[in-house]
């Protein structure tokens, strides 16, 4: 028997352990050699992750992971199918095999440590667990040295970490051996073997978000976002580090339907039957084009008059809600510097919020409230519960919080948004929102790690460059990369539906039908029709019909054509499992795509409405050329579609 308390021990035999996925194609090898734990991953006998080290460092202590003895191991199998309340897939299978190592240090300190591995048919995940133990009640984690030893010749799609605009950067395609600085996850990689992987994390709570850097041995290694004092996390035991996840696909398209990060999160612990995804208009884009302003004055956007006009438009368009930005005190002058005095409890003088809330209720329209904190968390949290109560009393059940500052001010210190303190704030706001039956659409968020499974009131996030960057900072290739990178972390509020694409103030680098494609290609748990109502009601009601028809939640997702940075076509089935919706995008180059419909139900005929680029369309100089066609489609049919440079298409397939 192996005892570990009170005196120095000798190691039991070193061990090599093997964990296979349920279908046997993925194998995780776990090694315990002379007190060190490492792992490797292969698929179909081809290397995915070469042997990689594991461990943590605690402040003032020897690293955990350098002097281990094995106490025991445990193996289990798990298989369930659970129903999501909303999302890209209604029924999700959670099927894995698990192997756990219970370890103790072979030292006088004899600290206990657990590493839990899970192998799925589409990836591997593991996490560190520090159990409660007599000698340790609190820990300060100063470093984590989890390695992901991939082939240095692999190609990564990456954005930099620790930059002022958080996750809002353009992706670049870079060989692993050329990576120089820390980068964010999900980190999607094409291996020389042809497999695609994405390194990410799941169930991020009370810990700094994981970034990745290439260490002195040229191996990708975790770099946990530090606090302002340099530490990674202050924790009380027992404590579980977030899951480290390696999604694995035979093709890039396989990553699209990977649900590992949700499966690694707990089911809801309370009733969320009140959560409802919506489509909404916004008093928003008019400010970007200079028509109105966030700040008070003659052109102020969020006024009583404008709000009622937009509510009328929502009703005419069949939309569910209205967002009002710039409604509260604090937008005067340089609002980016006003976050320490922003008032979330009082509207501006030209907005009678009580009257607008009553008007919205009478018209069966939900208001979407707005809280722009500019990252001044001390000020925001001092008002947070009262602000939620204020909205709740008005019947406002949706909030778009924003954190536009380059850093957060928490406890008087400047902290990264994705530090432990930032993560704790986002979680506090989410849990409080659940208490008041409020749904969130978080901008400048912490990245998605699947916690929407536990808290379905987190409907969507931003967390990448969206259409507010149009006007020169986005290229058409951007949205052919997002589905394989950022969107692997969950839905994104890309703010689609801009029909005024030729506006000289904020010119959009897309064709007009590409805007329709976004409602299918860029999933979001709540969707915005981002342009002004007149472009839907008066100028392009025929195109708006697709925005009206396309659902916000889907029962099934089928990637059809996938090439990162080049082309993306996907089909999604409505929640009731009846109708299908397709969206397709290309990069700066036009191309013809061939669509098969073998995913359709047998012996079912569909009426297809096809919204596509005109023959002369181009994202730079002929953005408004489009055609709408109707035809009957069934499973055995095929269709060729020409996509203009920077263009796209959308198709609705309705059963008849």
C-alpha positions in Angstrom: 0.0 0.0 0.0 1.3 3.5 -0.9 1.1 6.0 1.9 1.9 9.6 1.2 1.5 11.6 4.4 4.3 12.6 6.8 7.6 11.4 5.3 9.5 11.1 2.0 8.5 8.2 -0.1 9.9 6.2 -3.0 8.1 6.2 -6.3 5.9 3.3 -7.2 6.6 2.0 -10.7 6.4 4.5 -13.5 3.3 4.0 -15.6 2.2 4.5 -19.2 -1.6 4.6 -19.6 -3.8 4.7 -22.6 -7.2 6.3 -23.0 -9.2 5.8 -26.3 -12.2 7.6 -27.7 -15.4 5.6 -27.8 -14.8 4.8 -31.5 -11.2 4.0 -30.9 -9.8 6.4 -33.5 -8.3 8.9 -31.0 -5.8 7.7 -28.4 -4.4 9.7 -25.5 -1.2 8.4 -24.0 -0.5 9.4 -20.5 3.0 9.0 -19.0 4.3 9.0 -15.4 8.1 9.0 -15.6 10.3 9.7 -12.6 7.7 11.9 -11.0 6.7 13.8 -14.1 3.4 13.6 -15.9 3.1 14.1 -19.7 0.7 13.2 -22.5 0.4 12.7 -26.2 -2.5 12.4 -28.6 -2.8 10.5 -31.9 -5.6 9.8 -34.4 -5.6 6.8 -36.6 -2.0 6.2 -35.5 -0.9 9.6 -36.7 0.5 12.2 -34.3 -1.8 15.1 -33.2 0.1 16.2 -30.1 3.6 15.0 -29.4 4.6 14.2 -25.9 3.9 17.3 -23.8 4.5 18.3 -20.2 1.8 19.1 -17.6 1.8 21.0 -14.3 1.4 24.2 -12.2 3.6 26.4 -10.1 2.4 27.9 -6.8 3.9 31.0 -5.4 6.6 30.2 -2.8 6.3 26.5 -3.5 8.0 23.9 -5.7 6.1 23.3 -9.0 3.3 20.8 -8.9 4.1 18.2 -11.5 7.8 17.5 -10.9 7.8 14.9 -8.1 4.7 12.8 -8.3 3.9 9.3 -7.1 0.8 7.5 -8.2 -1.9 6.8 -5.6 -4.5 5.2 -7.8 -6.3 5.5 -11.2 -9.9 5.4 -12.2 -11.6 4.7 -15.5 -15.2 5.3 -16.5 -17.4 5.5 -19.6 -20.1 8.1 -20.1 -22.8 8.4 -22.8 -25.8 10.7 -22.7 -27.8 12.9 -25.1 -29.1 16.2 -23.7 -31.5 18.7 -25.2 -30.2 22.3 -25.5 -32.6 25.1 -24.9 -31.3 27.0 -28.0 -28.3 26.8 -30.2 -26.9 25.3 -33.4 -27.9 21.8 -32.4 -31.0 20.8 -30.4 -29.9 17.3 -29.2 -26.2 16.9 -28.3 -24.5 13.6 -27.6 -22.0 13.6 -24.7 -20.0 10.4 -25.2 -16.5 9.9 -23.8 -14.2 7.7 -21.9 -12.4 9.1 -18.8 -9.2 8.3 -17.1 -8.1 9.9 -13.8 -4.8 9.9 -12.1 -4.8 10.5 -8.4 -1.3 11.7 -7.5 0.8 12.6 -4.4 4.2 14.2 -4.2 7.0 12.0 -3.2 8.2 14.7 -0.8 7.8 15.8 2.8 5.1 18.2 1.6 3.1 15.4 0.1 0.7 17.6 -1.8 -2.2 15.9 -3.5 -3.1 16.5 -7.1 -5.5 15.0 -9.7 -5.4 15.1 -13.5 -8.6 14.0 -15.3 -8.6 13.1 -19.0 -11.5 12.6 -21.3 -11.4 11.2 -24.8 -14.3 12.0 -27.2 -14.7 10.9 -30.8 -13.8 14.4 -31.8 -11.1 15.5 -29.3 -9.4 15.2 -26.0 -9.8 17.3 -22.8 -8.1 17.3 -19.4 -8.0 19.4 -16.3 -6.0 19.8 -13.1 -7.9 19.3 -9.8 -6.4 20.3 -6.5 -8.4 18.6 -3.7 -9.0 19.8 -0.2 -6.1 18.6 2.0 -5.1 19.3 5.6 -1.9 21.3 4.9 -3.4 23.5 2.1 -6.6 25.5 2.1 -5.6 28.3 -0.3 -3.2 28.5 -3.2 -1.7 31.2 -5.3 -1.1 30.0 -8.8 1.8 31.8 -10.3 2.2 29.8 -13.6 0.8 26.9 -15.6 3.0 25.0 -17.9 0.6 22.9 -20.0 2.2 22.1 -23.3 0.6 21.4 -26.7 3.5 20.0 -28.7 2.3 20.2 -32.3 4.4 19.9 -35.4 6.1 23.3 -35.8 5.4 23.2 -39.5 1.6 23.3 -38.9 -0.3 26.4 -39.9 -2.2 28.4 -37.3 -5.0 31.0 -37.6 -4.3 33.4 -34.8 -4.9 36.8 -33.2 -2.6 38.4 -30.6 -3.2 38.4 -26.9 -2.7 41.3 -24.4 -3.5 44.0 -26.9 -5.7 47.1 -26.3 -8.6 45.8 -28.4 -8.9 42.5 -26.6 -10.0 39.9 -29.2 -10.9 42.4 -31.9 -8.1 41.8 -34.4 -7.8 40.3 -37.9 -6.7 36.7 -38.0 -3.5 35.8 -39.7 -2.3 32.4 -41.0 1.1 31.7 -39.5 3.4 28.6 -39.3 3.8 27.5 -35.7 7.6 28.0 -35.9 7.0 31.7 -36.7 4.8 32.5 -33.7 6.5 35.1 -31.6 4.1 36.4 -28.9 1.1 35.1 -26.9 -2.0 34.4 -28.9 -5.7 33.8 -28.0 -7.7 30.6 -28.1 -9.5 29.1 -29.9 -6.3 28.5 -31.7 -7.1 26.6 -34.9 -4.3 24.7 -36.6 -3.9 22.7 -39.8 -1.5 19.8 -39.3 0.8 18.5 -42.0 -1.1 15.2 -41.8 -4.2 17.0 -43.0 -6.1 16.9 -39.7 -7.5 20.1 -38.2 -7.3 20.9 -34.5 -8.4 23.8 -32.3 -6.9 24.3 -28.9 -9.2 26.0 -26.4 -10.6 25.7 -22.9 -14.0 24.9 -21.3 -15.7 25.8 -18.1 -13.7 28.9 -17.3 -14.5 30.1 -13.8 -12.5 32.0 -11.2 -9.3 31.8 -13.2 -7.4 33.7 -15.8 -8.1 32.9 -19.5 -5.6 30.7 -21.2 -3.5 32.2 -24.0 -0.8 30.3 -25.9 2.9 31.1 -26.6 5.8 29.3 -28.1 8.3 28.5 -25.2 12.1 28.3 -25.3 11.9 24.7 -26.5 9.7 25.9 -29.4 6.6 24.1 -27.9 3.2 25.7 -27.6 2.5 26.3 -23.9 -0.3 27.8 -21.8 0.1 31.3 -20.6 -2.6 32.2 -18.1 -3.7 35.9 -18.2 -2.1 37.5 -15.2 -3.5 39.8 -12.6 -1.9 43.2 -12.1 0.4 41.7 -9.4 1.6 39.1 -11.9 -0.1 36.2 -10.3 -2.5 34.0 -12.3 -5.1 33.1 -9.7 -5.9 33.1 -6.0 -7.9 30.0 -5.2 -9.4 28.2 -2.3 -9.4 24.4 -2.2 -10.8 22.3 -3.6 -10.3 23.9 -7.0 -10.6 22.7 -10.6 -8.6 24.5 -13.3 -10.7 25.0 -16.5 -10.6 22.1 -19.0 -7.8 22.2 -21.6 -9.4 21.1 -24.9 -8.1 19.8 -28.2 -10.8 19.6 -30.8 -9.8 17.3 -33.6 -11.4 17.0 -37.1 -10.6 15.1 -40.3 -11.4 18.3 -42.1 -12.0 22.0 -41.2 -15.7 21.4 -41.5 -15.6 18.8 -38.7 -14.7 21.6 -36.2 -17.9 23.4 -36.9 -20.1 20.7 -35.3 -17.7 20.0 -32.4 -19.6 20.3 -29.1 -16.9 19.4 -26.6 -16.8 22.7 -24.8 -20.5 22.5 -24.1 -20.3 18.9 -23.0 -17.5 19.8 -20.5 -19.9 22.2 -18.7 -22.6 21.3 -16.2 -26.3 21.2 -17.0 -28.3 24.2 -15.6 -28.7 24.3 -11.9 -31.9 26.3 -12.0 -35.0 26.8 -14.2 -34.2 28.7 -17.4 -37.5 28.1 -19.2 -38.0 31.8 -19.3 -35.1 32.3 -21.7 -36.1 33.2 -25.3 -33.8 34.1 -28.2 -35.0 37.1 -30.2 -34.3 39.1 -33.4 -34.1 42.9 -32.7 -33.7 46.3 -34.3 -31.3 48.8 -32.8 -31.0 52.5 -32.4 -27.3 51.9 -33.2 -26.2 51.9 -36.8 -27.6 55.5 -37.3 -24.9 56.6 -34.8 -22.1 54.9 -36.8 -23.2 56.6 -40.0 -23.4 60.0 -38.3 -27.1 60.3 -38.7 -27.6 60.4 -34.9 -25.3 60.5 -31.9 -24.9 58.5 -28.6 -24.4 61.8 -26.8 -27.2 64.2 -26.0 -28.0 67.1 -28.3 -30.0 67.9 -31.4 -29.1 64.6 -33.1 -29.4 62.3 -30.0 -30.5 58.8 -31.1 -32.1 57.3 -28.0 -35.1 59.7 -27.6 -38.7 58.9 -26.8 -39.8 59.8 -30.3 -37.2 57.7 -32.0 -37.8 54.7 -29.7 -41.5 54.7 -30.4 -40.9 55.0 -34.2 -38.6 52.0 -34.0 -41.1 50.0 -31.9 -43.7 50.7 -34.7 -41.1 49.4 -37.2 -40.4 46.3 -35.2 -44.1 45.5 -35.2 -44.4 46.0 -39.0 -41.3 43.9 -39.6 -42.2 41.1 -37.3 -39.2 41.6 -35.1 -39.1 40.9 -31.4 -37.2 43.7 -29.8 -35.5 47.1 -29.8 -32.0 48.0 -28.6 -31.4 51.6 -27.5 -27.8 52.7 -27.0 -26.9 56.0 -25.5 -30.0 56.2 -23.3 -28.4 57.0 -20.0 -26.3 59.7 -18.4 -22.5 59.4 -19.1 -22.2 59.8 -22.9 -21.3 63.4 -22.8 -17.9 64.4 -24.1 -15.3 61.7 -24.3 -17.5 58.8 -23.1 -14.5 56.4 -23.1 -13.1 58.4 -20.1 -16.4 58.8 -18.3 -16.8 55.2 -17.1 -16.1 56.0 -13.5 -19.2 58.3 -13.4 -21.6 56.6 -15.8 -25.1 56.4 -14.4 -27.1 53.2 -15.1 -30.1 54.3 -13.2 -31.3 57.4 -15.0 -32.2 58.1 -18.6 -31.3 61.3 -20.4 -33.9 64.1 -20.3 -35.2 63.5 -23.8 -36.0 59.8 -23.1 -39.0 58.9 -21.0 -38.0 55.3 -20.4 -41.1 54.5 -18.4 -43.3 55.7 -21.3 -41.2 53.8 -23.9 -41.3 50.6 -21.8 -45.1 50.9 -21.6 -45.3 51.6 -25.4 -43.2 48.5 -26.1 -45.2 46.3 -23.8 -48.5 47.5 -25.5 -47.0 46.6 -28.9 -45.6 43.2 -27.7 -42.0 44.3 -28.3 -39.1 43.6 -25.9 -36.7 46.3 -25.1 -33.0 45.5 -25.1 -31.3 47.6 -22.5 -27.7 48.8 -22.8 -25.0 49.1 -20.2 -21.7 50.6 -21.5 -19.3 50.3 -18.6 -16.1 51.2 -20.5 -14.4 48.7 -18.2 -14.9 50.7 -15.0 -16.0 47.7 -13.0 -15.9 49.4 -9.6 -18.5 52.0 -10.7 -20.6 49.4 -12.5 -20.7 46.9 -9.7 -21.7 49.7 -7.2 -24.9 50.1 -9.3 -25.2 46.6 -10.7 -28.1 45.1 -8.7 -30.0 48.3 -8.6 -29.6 48.7 -12.4 -30.9 45.1 -13.0 -33.8 45.7 -10.7 -34.6 49.0 -12.5 -34.7 47.2 -15.8 -36.7 44.3 -14.4 -39.3 46.7 -12.9 -39.7 48.2 -16.4 -40.2 44.8 -17.9 -36.8 44.9 -19.7 -35.5 41.3 -20.0 -32.5 41.7 -22.3 -29.3 43.7 -21.8 -26.3 44.4 -24.0 -23.5 45.2 -21.6 -20.3 46.7 -23.1 -16.7 46.8 -21.8 -15.1 49.0 -24.4 -12.0 50.1 -22.4 -8.6 48.6 -23.2 -8.4 47.5 -19.5 -10.8 47.1 -16.6 -10.6 49.1 -13.4 -11.3 46.6 -10.6 -10.6 47.3 -6.9 -8.8 50.5 -8.1 -6.4 48.5 -10.2 -6.1 48.1 -14.0 -6.7 44.5 -15.0 -7.0 42.6 -18.2 -10.6 41.8 -19.2 -9.6 38.1 -19.3 -7.8 38.0 -16.0 -9.2 36.1 -13.0 -10.8 39.3 -11.7 -12.3 40.0 -15.1 -13.7 36.5 -15.4 -15.2 36.7 -12.0 -16.9 40.0 -12.9 -18.5 38.6 -16.0 -19.7 35.6 -14.0 -21.1 37.8 -11.3 -23.1 39.9 -13.8 -24.4 36.7 -15.5 -25.5 35.1 -12.3 -27.2 38.3 -11.2 -28.9 38.6 -14.6 -30.3 35.0 -14.1 -31.7 36.1 -10.7 -33.7 38.8 -12.4 -34.6 36.7 -15.4 -32.5 38.8 -17.8 -30.7 37.6 -20.9 -27.3 39.0 -21.9 -25.6 39.9 -25.2 -22.1 40.7 -24.0 -19.8 43.0 -26.0 -16.1 43.2 -25.3 -16.6 39.9 -23.4 -14.6 37.2 -21.9 -14.3 34.4 -24.6 -16.9 31.7 -24.7 -16.0 28.5 -22.9 -19.4 26.7 -23.1 -20.9 28.1 -19.9 -24.0 28.9 -21.9 -25.0 25.3 -21.2 -25.1 26.1 -17.5 -26.4 29.6 -17.9 -28.6 29.7 -21.0 -29.5 33.4 -20.3 -26.0 34.2 -21.9 -27.5 34.3 -25.4 -24.5 35.6 -27.3 -21.3 37.6 -27.2 -19.2 39.7 -29.4 -15.5 38.9 -28.9 -14.1 39.5 -32.4 -14.2 42.1 -35.0 -17.8 42.7 -36.0 -19.4 45.1 -38.5 -18.7 48.2 -36.5 -15.2 47.7 -38.0 -16.5 48.0 -41.5 -15.4 51.1 -43.4 -11.9 49.9 -44.0 -10.8 47.6 -41.2 -12.4 44.4 -42.5 -11.9 42.3 -45.6 -14.3 39.7 -47.0 -12.0 36.9 -45.9 -12.6 37.8 -42.3 -16.0 36.1 -42.1 -14.7 33.0 -43.9 -12.2 32.6 -41.0 -14.5 33.3 -38.0 -16.6 30.0 -38.3 -13.4 28.0 -37.8 -11.9 30.1 -35.1 -13.9 32.5 -32.9 -17.2 30.8 -33.5 -15.9 27.5 -32.1 -16.2 29.3 -28.7 -19.9 29.9 -29.2 -22.3 32.4 -30.9 -21.3 35.9 -31.9 -23.2 39.1 -32.3 -21.8 40.2 -35.6 -24.6 42.7 -36.1 -25.6 41.6 -39.6 -28.3 42.9 -41.9 -26.7 46.2 -43.1 -28.4 47.0 -46.4 -26.9 50.5 -46.7 -23.7 49.0 -47.9 -22.6 51.9 -50.1 -22.9 54.6 -47.4 -19.9 56.9 -47.8 -19.4 57.3 -44.1 -19.3 53.6 -43.2 -18.9 51.7 -46.5 -19.4 48.0 -46.1 -17.0 45.5 -47.9 -19.7 43.1 -48.9 -22.4 42.7 -51.4 -25.9 43.2 -50.1 -26.9 39.5 -50.3 -23.8 38.6 -48.3 -25.6 40.4 -45.4 -28.3 37.7 -45.5 -25.8 34.9 -45.5 -24.4 36.1 -42.1 -27.7 35.0 -40.4 -26.8 31.4 -41.2 -23.0 31.4 -41.3 -22.4 33.4 -38.1 -24.5 31.8 -35.5 -25.8 34.0 -32.6 -28.2 33.1 -29.8 -29.9 36.4 -30.5 -29.7 38.3 -33.9 -29.8 41.9 -34.7 -31.3 43.5 -37.8 -28.7 46.2 -37.6 -29.7 48.8 -40.2 -32.3 51.5 -40.0 -35.9 50.5 -40.5 -36.4 52.4 -43.8 -33.9 50.1 -45.6 -36.1 47.1 -44.6 -39.6 48.6 -45.0 -39.1 50.9 -48.0 -35.9 50.0 -50.0 -35.4 46.3 -49.8 -38.5 44.6 -48.4 -37.9 41.6 -50.7 -34.4 41.0 -49.2 -35.7 41.6 -45.7 -38.0 38.6 -46.1 -35.1 36.3 -45.5 -34.2 38.1 -42.2 -37.8 37.8 -41.2 -37.9 34.1 -42.0 -34.6 32.7 -40.8 -34.7 31.3 -37.2 -32.5 32.3 -34.3 -32.1 28.7 -33.1 -31.5 25.6 -35.0 -32.0 21.9 -34.5 -29.2 20.7 -36.8 -26.1 22.1 -38.5 -24.5 20.7 -41.7 -21.3 22.3 -43.0 -21.3 21.8 -46.8 -18.2 23.6 -48.2 -15.4 24.6 -46.0 -12.0 26.2 -46.7 -10.7 28.5 -44.1 -10.2 32.0 -45.3 -11.6 31.1 -48.7 -15.1 29.7 -48.7 -17.8 28.7 -46.2 -21.3 27.2 -46.9 -23.5 25.8 -44.2 -27.0 24.5 -43.9 -29.1 24.7 -40.7 -32.5 23.2 -39.9 -35.1 25.0 -37.9 -35.9 24.1 -34.3 -39.0 22.1 -35.3 -37.0 20.0 -37.7 -39.0 21.1 -40.7 -37.3 23.8 -42.9 -33.7 24.4 -43.9 -31.7 27.6 -44.3 -28.4 27.9 -46.2 -25.8 30.6 -46.2 -22.6 30.9 -48.2 -19.6 33.3 -48.3 -16.5 33.7 -50.3 -13.4 35.8 -49.8 -12.2 38.6 -52.1 -12.4 36.2 -55.1 -15.6 35.3 -56.9 -16.3 31.6 -57.5 -19.0 29.1 -58.6 -20.1 26.6 -56.0 -21.9 23.3 -56.5 -24.5 22.4 -53.9 -25.9 18.9 -53.3 -29.0 18.5 -51.2 -28.5 15.0 -49.9 -29.0 16.3 -46.3 -32.7 16.9 -47.0 -35.4 14.6 -45.9 -36.4 11.7 -48.2 -39.5 12.2 -50.4 -39.9 15.8 -49.3 -40.3 18.7 -51.7 -39.2 22.1 -50.6 -39.9 25.5 -52.0 -36.5 27.2 -52.4 -36.1 31.0 -52.3 -32.6 31.8 -53.5 -31.1 35.2 -52.7 -27.8 35.6 -54.6 -25.4 38.1 -56.1 -26.2 39.5 -59.6 -24.0 38.6 -62.5 -22.1 41.9 -62.2 -22.0 42.2 -58.4 -18.7 43.0 -56.6 -18.0 44.1 -53.0 -16.1 47.1 -54.1 -18.0 48.7 -57.0 -21.3 47.0 -57.5 -22.6 45.9 -54.1 -26.3 46.3 -54.7 -26.7 43.9 -57.7 -28.8 40.9 -56.6 -31.4 38.4 -57.8 -34.1 36.4 -56.0 -35.3 33.2 -57.6 -37.7 30.5 -56.6 -37.7 26.8 -57.5 -38.6 23.4 -56.1 -35.8 21.4 -54.5 -35.6 17.8 -53.2 -32.9 15.5 -51.9 -31.7 14.3 -55.3 -31.3 17.8 -56.8 -28.2 19.9 -57.2 -27.6 23.6 -57.7 -24.7 25.8 -59.0 -24.5 29.3 -57.6 -22.1 32.1 -58.6 -20.8 34.1 -55.7 -19.4 37.5 -56.5 -16.1 38.7 -55.1 -16.9 39.6 -51.4 -20.3 38.2 -52.0 -22.6 35.6 -50.6 -26.0 33.9 -50.9 -28.9 32.7 -48.7 -31.5 30.1 -49.4 -34.6 29.2 -47.5 -36.0 25.7 -48.1 -39.6 25.4 -46.9 -41.6 22.2 -46.9 -44.7 22.2 -49.1 
